[in-house]
Amino acid sequence: MESLPNFEEVNIQKYLEVIQGRWLPLVGIFSIAVTLGCLYAFSLKPSYKAQG
């Protein structure tokens, strides 16, 4: 008889607890990334042409 492969159970509650405990660094890193991305995007020179 063939044995079935063992699958590890995913516990979403455990992941949520980890995120809850480390929400401040996650928010900080996300905010810095968005701020730097916006500053870079707004500092670029427009590179589009329109013809009519």
Predicted model as a PDB file, atoms N, CA, C, CB and O in Angstrom, pLDDT in the B-factor column:
MODEL        1                                                                  
ATOM      1  N   MET A   1       0.850  -1.174   0.000  1.00 57.00           N  
ATOM      2  CA  MET A   1       0.000   0.000   0.000  1.00 57.00           C  
ATOM      3  C   MET A   1       0.899   1.241   0.000  1.00 57.00           C  
ATOM      4  CB  MET A   1      -0.969  -0.004   1.230  1.00 57.00           C  
ATOM      5  O   MET A   1       1.874   1.304   0.748  1.00 57.00           O  
ATOM      6  N   GLU A   2       0.572   2.211  -0.829  1.00 63.00           N  
ATOM      7  CA  GLU A   2       1.365   3.426  -0.917  1.00 63.00           C  
ATOM      8  C   GLU A   2       0.996   4.393   0.208  1.00 63.00           C  
ATOM      9  CB  GLU A   2       1.169   4.094  -2.283  1.00 63.00           C  
ATOM     10  O   GLU A   2      -0.169   4.528   0.583  1.00 63.00           O  
ATOM     11  N   SER A   3       2.004   5.048   0.724  1.00 67.00           N  
ATOM     12  CA  SER A   3       1.718   6.017   1.773  1.00 67.00           C  
ATOM     13  C   SER A   3       1.493   7.388   1.144  1.00 67.00           C  
ATOM     14  CB  SER A   3       2.872   6.069   2.810  1.00 67.00           C  
ATOM     15  O   SER A   3       2.164   7.762   0.182  1.00 67.00           O  
ATOM     16  N   LEU A   4       0.566   8.111   1.686  1.00 65.00           N  
ATOM     17  CA  LEU A   4       0.263   9.451   1.190  1.00 65.00           C  
ATOM     18  C   LEU A   4       1.272  10.444   1.756  1.00 65.00           C  
ATOM     19  CB  LEU A   4      -1.183   9.868   1.565  1.00 65.00           C  
ATOM     20  O   LEU A   4       1.737  10.277   2.884  1.00 65.00           O  
ATOM     21  N   PRO A   5       1.617  11.476   0.984  1.00 70.00           N  
ATOM     22  CA  PRO A   5       2.556  12.468   1.501  1.00 70.00           C  
ATOM     23  C   PRO A   5       1.941  13.257   2.662  1.00 70.00           C  
ATOM     24  CB  PRO A   5       2.989  13.426   0.378  1.00 70.00           C  
ATOM     25  O   PRO A   5       0.742  13.537   2.673  1.00 70.00           O  
ATOM     26  N   ASN A   6       2.771  13.602   3.617  1.00 71.00           N  
ATOM     27  CA  ASN A   6       2.306  14.366   4.772  1.00 71.00           C  
ATOM     28  C   ASN A   6       2.302  15.848   4.428  1.00 71.00           C  
ATOM     29  CB  ASN A   6       3.194  14.094   6.013  1.00 71.00           C  
ATOM     30  O   ASN A   6       3.306  16.389   3.964  1.00 71.00           O  
ATOM     31  N   PHE A   7       1.189  16.490   4.654  1.00 72.00           N  
ATOM     32  CA  PHE A   7       1.065  17.917   4.402  1.00 72.00           C  
ATOM     33  C   PHE A   7       1.061  18.655   5.735  1.00 72.00           C  
ATOM     34  CB  PHE A   7      -0.222  18.232   3.588  1.00 72.00           C  
ATOM     35  O   PHE A   7       0.397  18.252   6.689  1.00 72.00           O  
ATOM     36  N   GLU A   8       1.824  19.749   5.773  1.00 78.00           N  
ATOM     37  CA  GLU A   8       1.873  20.540   6.997  1.00 78.00           C  
ATOM     38  C   GLU A   8       0.657  21.451   7.038  1.00 78.00           C  
ATOM     39  CB  GLU A   8       3.191  21.366   7.083  1.00 78.00           C  
ATOM     40  O   GLU A   8       0.325  22.104   6.048  1.00 78.00           O  
ATOM     41  N   GLU A   9       0.006  21.489   8.168  1.00 79.00           N  
ATOM     42  CA  GLU A   9      -1.191  22.312   8.328  1.00 79.00           C  
ATOM     43  C   GLU A   9      -0.787  23.782   8.483  1.00 79.00           C  
ATOM     44  CB  GLU A   9      -2.026  21.838   9.554  1.00 79.00           C  
ATOM     45  O   GLU A   9       0.130  24.105   9.239  1.00 79.00           O  
ATOM     46  N   VAL A  10      -1.471  24.656   7.769  1.00 79.00           N  
ATOM     47  CA  VAL A  10      -1.205  26.085   7.850  1.00 79.00           C  
ATOM     48  C   VAL A  10      -2.140  26.690   8.885  1.00 79.00           C  
ATOM     49  CB  VAL A  10      -1.381  26.775   6.464  1.00 79.00           C  
ATOM     50  O   VAL A  10      -3.360  26.544   8.800  1.00 79.00           O  
ATOM     51  N   ASN A  11      -1.561  27.361   9.848  1.00 85.00           N  
ATOM     52  CA  ASN A  11      -2.350  27.967  10.912  1.00 85.00           C  
ATOM     53  C   ASN A  11      -2.351  29.482  10.705  1.00 85.00           C  
ATOM     54  CB  ASN A  11      -1.785  27.589  12.325  1.00 85.00           C  
ATOM     55  O   ASN A  11      -1.371  30.154  11.027  1.00 85.00           O  
ATOM     56  N   ILE A  12      -3.435  30.012  10.174  1.00 88.00           N  
ATOM     57  CA  ILE A  12      -3.527  31.438   9.884  1.00 88.00           C  
ATOM     58  C   ILE A  12      -3.515  32.252  11.168  1.00 88.00           C  
ATOM     59  CB  ILE A  12      -4.790  31.742   9.078  1.00 88.00           C  
ATOM     60  O   ILE A  12      -2.987  33.364  11.186  1.00 88.00           O  
ATOM     61  N   GLN A  13      -4.075  31.731  12.219  1.00 90.00           N  
ATOM     62  CA  GLN A  13      -4.107  32.443  13.503  1.00 90.00           C  
ATOM     63  C   GLN A  13      -2.686  32.730  13.991  1.00 90.00           C  
ATOM     64  CB  GLN A  13      -4.882  31.621  14.562  1.00 90.00           C  
ATOM     65  O   GLN A  13      -2.426  33.791  14.559  1.00 90.00           O  
ATOM     66  N   LYS A  14      -1.782  31.798  13.774  1.00 89.00           N  
ATOM     67  CA  LYS A  14      -0.396  31.979  14.195  1.00 89.00           C  
ATOM     68  C   LYS A  14       0.254  33.126  13.414  1.00 89.00           C  
ATOM     69  CB  LYS A  14       0.403  30.671  13.997  1.00 89.00           C  
ATOM     70  O   LYS A  14       0.977  33.935  13.996  1.00 89.00           O  
ATOM     71  N   TYR A  15       0.002  33.203  12.103  1.00 87.00           N  
ATOM     72  CA  TYR A  15       0.540  34.293  11.294  1.00 87.00           C  
ATOM     73  C   TYR A  15      -0.032  35.637  11.718  1.00 87.00           C  
ATOM     74  CB  TYR A  15       0.253  34.049   9.821  1.00 87.00           C  
ATOM     75  O   TYR A  15       0.690  36.633  11.768  1.00 87.00           O  
ATOM     76  N   LEU A  16      -1.309  35.670  12.020  1.00 88.00           N  
ATOM     77  CA  LEU A  16      -1.929  36.915  12.466  1.00 88.00           C  
ATOM     78  C   LEU A  16      -1.341  37.391  13.797  1.00 88.00           C  
ATOM     79  CB  LEU A  16      -3.441  36.732  12.598  1.00 88.00           C  
ATOM     80  O   LEU A  16      -1.176  38.593  14.009  1.00 88.00           O  
ATOM     81  N   GLU A  17      -1.031  36.469  14.675  1.00 90.00           N  
ATOM     82  CA  GLU A  17      -0.415  36.837  15.952  1.00 90.00           C  
ATOM     83  C   GLU A  17       0.969  37.442  15.736  1.00 90.00           C  
ATOM     84  CB  GLU A  17      -0.316  35.612  16.875  1.00 90.00           C  
ATOM     85  O   GLU A  17       1.335  38.402  16.414  1.00 90.00           O  
ATOM     86  N   VAL A  18       1.738  36.896  14.804  1.00 87.00           N  
ATOM     87  CA  VAL A  18       3.066  37.430  14.501  1.00 87.00           C  
ATOM     88  C   VAL A  18       2.944  38.837  13.930  1.00 87.00           C  
ATOM     89  CB  VAL A  18       3.817  36.510  13.512  1.00 87.00           C  
ATOM     90  O   VAL A  18       3.690  39.734  14.323  1.00 87.00           O  
ATOM     91  N   ILE A  19       2.010  39.035  13.004  1.00 86.00           N  
ATOM     92  CA  ILE A  19       1.809  40.356  12.406  1.00 86.00           C  
ATOM     93  C   ILE A  19       1.338  41.350  13.463  1.00 86.00           C  
ATOM     94  CB  ILE A  19       0.789  40.282  11.249  1.00 86.00           C  
ATOM     95  O   ILE A  19       1.776  42.500  13.474  1.00 86.00           O  
ATOM     96  N   GLN A  20       0.455  40.916  14.344  1.00 90.00           N  
ATOM     97  CA  GLN A  20      -0.044  41.786  15.407  1.00 90.00           C  
ATOM     98  C   GLN A  20       1.075  42.225  16.336  1.00 90.00           C  
ATOM     99  CB  GLN A  20      -1.132  41.081  16.203  1.00 90.00           C  
ATOM    100  O   GLN A  20       1.083  43.366  16.798  1.00 90.00           O  
ATOM    101  N   GLY A  21       1.995  41.358  16.609  1.00 89.00           N  
ATOM    102  CA  GLY A  21       3.091  41.688  17.499  1.00 89.00           C  
ATOM    103  C   GLY A  21       4.138  42.584  16.865  1.00 89.00           C  
ATOM    104  O   GLY A  21       4.894  43.254  17.568  1.00 89.00           O  
ATOM    105  N   ARG A  22       4.186  42.602  15.529  1.00 89.00           N  
ATOM    106  CA  ARG A  22       5.210  43.390  14.830  1.00 89.00           C  
ATOM    107  C   ARG A  22       4.589  44.379  13.852  1.00 89.00           C  
ATOM    108  CB  ARG A  22       6.172  42.467  14.086  1.00 89.00           C  
ATOM    109  O   ARG A  22       5.137  44.604  12.773  1.00 89.00           O  
ATOM    110  N   TRP A  23       3.461  44.968  14.213  1.00 89.00           N  
ATOM    111  CA  TRP A  23       2.769  45.867  13.291  1.00 89.00           C  
ATOM    112  C   TRP A  23       3.496  47.193  13.125  1.00 89.00           C  
ATOM    113  CB  TRP A  23       1.357  46.119  13.772  1.00 89.00           C  
ATOM    114  O   TRP A  23       3.455  47.773  12.040  1.00 89.00           O  
ATOM    115  N   LEU A  24       4.151  47.684  14.149  1.00 93.00           N  
ATOM    116  CA  LEU A  24       4.810  48.982  14.055  1.00 93.00           C  
ATOM    117  C   LEU A  24       5.981  48.968  13.063  1.00 93.00           C  
ATOM    118  CB  LEU A  24       5.303  49.410  15.430  1.00 93.00           C  
ATOM    119  O   LEU A  24       6.058  49.869  12.227  1.00 93.00           O  
ATOM    120  N   PRO A  25       6.890  47.996  13.113  1.00 91.00           N  
ATOM    121  CA  PRO A  25       7.948  47.965  12.098  1.00 91.00           C  
ATOM    122  C   PRO A  25       7.398  47.770  10.678  1.00 91.00           C  
ATOM    123  CB  PRO A  25       8.937  46.852  12.418  1.00 91.00           C  
ATOM    124  O   PRO A  25       7.923  48.345   9.725  1.00 91.00           O  
ATOM    125  N   LEU A  26       6.347  46.962  10.542  1.00 90.00           N  
ATOM    126  CA  LEU A  26       5.756  46.746   9.221  1.00 90.00           C  
ATOM    127  C   LEU A  26       5.175  48.039   8.651  1.00 90.00           C  
ATOM    128  CB  LEU A  26       4.668  45.674   9.297  1.00 90.00           C  
ATOM    129  O   LEU A  26       5.379  48.346   7.477  1.00 90.00           O  
ATOM    130  N   VAL A  27       4.460  48.789   9.472  1.00 93.00           N  
ATOM    131  CA  VAL A  27       3.882  50.057   9.037  1.00 93.00           C  
ATOM    132  C   VAL A  27       4.989  51.058   8.720  1.00 93.00           C  
ATOM    133  CB  VAL A  27       2.936  50.623  10.116  1.00 93.00           C  
ATOM    134  O   VAL A  27       4.884  51.810   7.751  1.00 93.00           O  
ATOM    135  N   GLY A  28       6.044  51.073   9.524  1.00 95.00           N  
ATOM    136  CA  GLY A  28       7.156  51.984   9.298  1.00 95.00           C  
ATOM    137  C   GLY A  28       7.865  51.714   7.982  1.00 95.00           C  
ATOM    138  O   GLY A  28       8.131  52.643   7.218  1.00 95.00           O  
ATOM    139  N   ILE A  29       8.171  50.462   7.711  1.00 95.00           N  
ATOM    140  CA  ILE A  29       8.849  50.098   6.472  1.00 95.00           C  
ATOM    141  C   ILE A  29       7.956  50.390   5.272  1.00 95.00           C  
ATOM    142  CB  ILE A  29       9.252  48.614   6.490  1.00 95.00           C  
ATOM    143  O   ILE A  29       8.430  50.898   4.256  1.00 95.00           O  
ATOM    144  N   PHE A  30       6.680  50.077   5.380  1.00 95.00           N  
ATOM    145  CA  PHE A  30       5.741  50.357   4.291  1.00 95.00           C  
ATOM    146  C   PHE A  30       5.649  51.851   4.020  1.00 95.00           C  
ATOM    147  CB  PHE A  30       4.354  49.799   4.621  1.00 95.00           C  
ATOM    148  O   PHE A  30       5.640  52.268   2.862  1.00 95.00           O  
ATOM    149  N   SER A  31       5.581  52.661   5.070  1.00 97.00           N  
ATOM    150  CA  SER A  31       5.484  54.114   4.920  1.00 97.00           C  
ATOM    151  C   SER A  31       6.738  54.697   4.275  1.00 97.00           C  
ATOM    152  CB  SER A  31       5.246  54.771   6.278  1.00 97.00           C  
ATOM    153  O   SER A  31       6.646  55.561   3.403  1.00 97.00           O  
ATOM    154  N   ILE A  32       7.892  54.231   4.697  1.00 98.00           N  
ATOM    155  CA  ILE A  32       9.142  54.705   4.107  1.00 98.00           C  
ATOM    156  C   ILE A  32       9.215  54.349   2.627  1.00 98.00           C  
ATOM    157  CB  ILE A  32      10.343  54.113   4.851  1.00 98.00           C  
ATOM    158  O   ILE A  32       9.623  55.177   1.812  1.00 98.00           O  
ATOM    159  N   ALA A  33       8.826  53.135   2.274  1.00 98.00           N  
ATOM    160  CA  ALA A  33       8.868  52.702   0.878  1.00 98.00           C  
ATOM    161  C   ALA A  33       7.922  53.533   0.014  1.00 98.00           C  
ATOM    162  CB  ALA A  33       8.510  51.216   0.771  1.00 98.00           C  
ATOM    163  O   ALA A  33       8.286  53.946  -1.087  1.00 98.00           O  
ATOM    164  N   VAL A  34       6.716  53.778   0.508  1.00 98.00           N  
ATOM    165  CA  VAL A  34       5.748  54.573  -0.257  1.00 98.00           C  
ATOM    166  C   VAL A  34       6.229  56.013  -0.391  1.00 98.00           C  
ATOM    167  CB  VAL A  34       4.360  54.537   0.416  1.00 98.00           C  
ATOM    168  O   VAL A  34       6.108  56.605  -1.464  1.00 98.00           O  
ATOM    169  N   THR A  35       6.768  56.580   0.674  1.00 98.00           N  
ATOM    170  CA  THR A  35       7.260  57.956   0.640  1.00 98.00           C  
ATOM    171  C   THR A  35       8.413  58.099  -0.352  1.00 98.00           C  
ATOM    172  CB  THR A  35       7.709  58.398   2.040  1.00 98.00           C  
ATOM    173  O   THR A  35       8.428  59.032  -1.156  1.00 98.00           O  
ATOM    174  N   LEU A  36       9.376  57.183  -0.300  1.00 98.00           N  
ATOM    175  CA  LEU A  36      10.498  57.252  -1.227  1.00 98.00           C  
ATOM    176  C   LEU A  36      10.046  57.051  -2.669  1.00 98.00           C  
ATOM    177  CB  LEU A  36      11.545  56.213  -0.861  1.00 98.00           C  
ATOM    178  O   LEU A  36      10.565  57.702  -3.575  1.00 98.00           O  
ATOM    179  N   GLY A  37       9.095  56.167  -2.888  1.00 97.00           N  
ATOM    180  CA  GLY A  37       8.566  55.951  -4.233  1.00 97.00           C  
ATOM    181  C   GLY A  37       7.856  57.182  -4.775  1.00 97.00           C  
ATOM    182  O   GLY A  37       8.016  57.531  -5.945  1.00 97.00           O  
ATOM    183  N   CYS A  38       7.080  57.835  -3.934  1.00 96.00           N  
ATOM    184  CA  CYS A  38       6.384  59.054  -4.362  1.00 96.00           C  
ATOM    185  C   CYS A  38       7.366  60.184  -4.636  1.00 96.00           C  
ATOM    186  CB  CYS A  38       5.372  59.492  -3.301  1.00 96.00           C  
ATOM    187  O   CYS A  38       7.222  60.902  -5.626  1.00 96.00           O  
ATOM    188  N   LEU A  39       8.363  60.350  -3.769  1.00 97.00           N  
ATOM    189  CA  LEU A  39       9.362  61.390  -3.990  1.00 97.00           C  
ATOM    190  C   LEU A  39      10.106  61.160  -5.301  1.00 97.00           C  
ATOM    191  CB  LEU A  39      10.352  61.439  -2.822  1.00 97.00           C  
ATOM    192  O   LEU A  39      10.363  62.110  -6.041  1.00 97.00           O  
ATOM    193  N   TYR A  40      10.447  59.931  -5.589  1.00 96.00           N  
ATOM    194  CA  TYR A  40      11.126  59.614  -6.841  1.00 96.00           C  
ATOM    195  C   TYR A  40      10.221  59.890  -8.041  1.00 96.00           C  
ATOM    196  CB  TYR A  40      11.579  58.150  -6.847  1.00 96.00           C  
ATOM    197  O   TYR A  40      10.663  60.470  -9.033  1.00 96.00           O  
ATOM    198  N   ALA A  41       8.972  59.483  -7.953  1.00 93.00           N  
ATOM    199  CA  ALA A  41       8.038  59.667  -9.070  1.00 93.00           C  
ATOM    200  C   ALA A  41       7.779  61.146  -9.341  1.00 93.00           C  
ATOM    201  CB  ALA A  41       6.715  58.952  -8.781  1.00 93.00           C  
ATOM    202  O   ALA A  41       7.697  61.555 -10.499  1.00 93.00           O  
ATOM    203  N   PHE A  42       7.650  61.944  -8.297  1.00 93.00           N  
ATOM    204  CA  PHE A  42       7.381  63.369  -8.486  1.00 93.00           C  
ATOM    205  C   PHE A  42       8.623  64.139  -8.916  1.00 93.00           C  
ATOM    206  CB  PHE A  42       6.829  63.965  -7.210  1.00 93.00           C  
ATOM    207  O   PHE A  42       8.500  65.243  -9.448  1.00 93.00           O  
ATOM    208  N   SER A  43       9.805  63.592  -8.702  1.00 95.00           N  
ATOM    209  CA  SER A  43      11.021  64.291  -9.091  1.00 95.00           C  
ATOM    210  C   SER A  43      11.404  64.037 -10.547  1.00 95.00           C  
ATOM    211  CB  SER A  43      12.155  63.882  -8.189  1.00 95.00           C  
ATOM    212  O   SER A  43      12.271  64.727 -11.084  1.00 95.00           O  
ATOM    213  N   LEU A  44      10.773  63.063 -11.188  1.00 91.00           N  
ATOM    214  CA  LEU A  44      11.082  62.767 -12.585  1.00 91.00           C  
ATOM    215  C   LEU A  44      10.534  63.846 -13.509  1.00 91.00           C  
ATOM    216  CB  LEU A  44      10.518  61.404 -12.979  1.00 91.00           C  
ATOM    217  O   LEU A  44       9.487  64.437 -13.247  1.00 91.00           O  
ATOM    218  N   LYS A  45      11.253  64.086 -14.583  1.00 89.00           N  
ATOM    219  CA  LYS A  45      10.816  65.031 -15.594  1.00 89.00           C  
ATOM    220  C   LYS A  45       9.781  64.337 -16.475  1.00 89.00           C  
ATOM    221  CB  LYS A  45      12.021  65.557 -16.438  1.00 89.00           C  
ATOM    222  O   LYS A  45       9.993  63.189 -16.867  1.00 89.00           O  
ATOM    223  N   PRO A  46       8.672  64.994 -16.796  1.00 83.00           N  
ATOM    224  CA  PRO A  46       7.678  64.356 -17.653  1.00 83.00           C  
ATOM    225  C   PRO A  46       8.282  63.972 -19.021  1.00 83.00           C  
ATOM    226  CB  PRO A  46       6.471  65.296 -17.847  1.00 83.00           C  
ATOM    227  O   PRO A  46       9.032  64.748 -19.612  1.00 83.00           O  
ATOM    228  N   SER A  47       7.953  62.801 -19.499  1.00 83.00           N  
ATOM    229  CA  SER A  47       8.552  62.322 -20.745  1.00 83.00           C  
ATOM    230  C   SER A  47       7.499  61.892 -21.769  1.00 83.00           C  
ATOM    231  CB  SER A  47       9.486  61.160 -20.456  1.00 83.00           C  
ATOM    232  O   SER A  47       7.678  60.900 -22.474  1.00 83.00           O  
ATOM    233  N   TYR A  48       6.423  62.635 -21.842  1.00 80.00           N  
ATOM    234  CA  TYR A  48       5.378  62.301 -22.787  1.00 80.00           C  
ATOM    235  C   TYR A  48       5.248  63.419 -23.837  1.00 80.00           C  
ATOM    236  CB  TYR A  48       4.033  62.074 -22.051  1.00 80.00           C  
ATOM    237  O   TYR A  48       5.601  64.572 -23.589  1.00 80.00           O  
ATOM    238  N   LYS A  49       4.736  63.043 -25.004  1.00 80.00           N  
ATOM    239  CA  LYS A  49       4.491  64.004 -26.082  1.00 80.00           C  
ATOM    240  C   LYS A  49       3.053  63.805 -26.548  1.00 80.00           C  
ATOM    241  CB  LYS A  49       5.514  63.820 -27.275  1.00 80.00           C  
ATOM    242  O   LYS A  49       2.556  62.682 -26.631  1.00 80.00           O  
ATOM    243  N   ALA A  50       2.417  64.893 -26.842  1.00 82.00           N  
ATOM    244  CA  ALA A  50       1.055  64.826 -27.358  1.00 82.00           C  
ATOM    245  C   ALA A  50       0.998  65.504 -28.730  1.00 82.00           C  
ATOM    246  CB  ALA A  50       0.053  65.492 -26.370  1.00 82.00           C  
ATOM    247  O   ALA A  50       1.591  66.560 -28.949  1.00 82.00           O  
ATOM    248  N   GLN A  51       0.284  64.878 -29.618  1.00 83.00           N  
ATOM    249  CA  GLN A  51       0.089  65.458 -30.952  1.00 83.00           C  
ATOM    250  C   GLN A  51      -1.393  65.470 -31.255  1.00 83.00           C  
ATOM    251  CB  GLN A  51       0.872  64.664 -32.046  1.00 83.00           C  
ATOM    252  O   GLN A  51      -2.148  64.594 -30.834  1.00 83.00           O  
ATOM    253  N   GLY A  52      -1.783  66.486 -31.997  1.00 77.00           N  
ATOM    254  CA  GLY A  52      -3.199  66.585 -32.316  1.00 77.00           C  
ATOM    255  C   GLY A  52      -3.456  66.636 -33.792  1.00 77.00           C  
ATOM    256  O   GLY A  52      -4.609  66.720 -34.215  1.00 77.00           O  
TER     257      GLY A  52                                                      
ENDMDL                                                                          
END                                                                             
